[in-house]
């Protein structure tokens, strides 16, 4: 009986430690959400924008902040745009800082797309910052930066 109580007590302590660690990760995660872009990502965005001023907003890169396996990571990129002839998204690109190739995905859109929303899966080499950039037909570019923690790395060949 004493052995069973000891096992239950050890399991309870382990559960409490894991819960505390999870809560701490959730609380501290927003502190890193507004980190400035890395110099590499800033340069990639400038190259894509081709001289246009880039602003944050209108774009949402939806990805889990904690990814268990980097081999197949679901992402959704959506842009607040009516997708009409007068105002529409012409291109969306996703860049990363630590994969062997920094341009993860590139999409071309027209008003016929109906809405500016892309859902796909990508590979991530390790924990890193990502950015989605959308170019509108008026030449403006909009961005959204996110940080992702990857527990099992992928595509690490150089």
Secondary structure as GFF3:
##gff-version 3
##sequence-region A 1 158
A	DSSP	alpha_helix	2	33	.	.	.	ID=ss1
A	DSSP	alpha_helix	39	49	.	.	.	ID=ss2
A	DSSP	beta_strand	54	56	.	.	.	ID=ss3
A	DSSP	beta_strand	59	62	.	.	.	ID=ss4
A	DSSP	beta_strand	66	69	.	.	.	ID=ss5
A	DSSP	beta_strand	73	79	.	.	.	ID=ss6
A	DSSP	beta_strand	89	96	.	.	.	ID=ss7
A	DSSP	beta_strand	103	108	.	.	.	ID=ss8
A	DSSP	three_ten_helix	111	113	.	.	.	ID=ss9
A	DSSP	beta_strand	117	122	.	.	.	ID=ss10
A	DSSP	beta_strand	128	136	.	.	.	ID=ss11
A	DSSP	beta_strand	141	152	.	.	.	ID=ss12
###
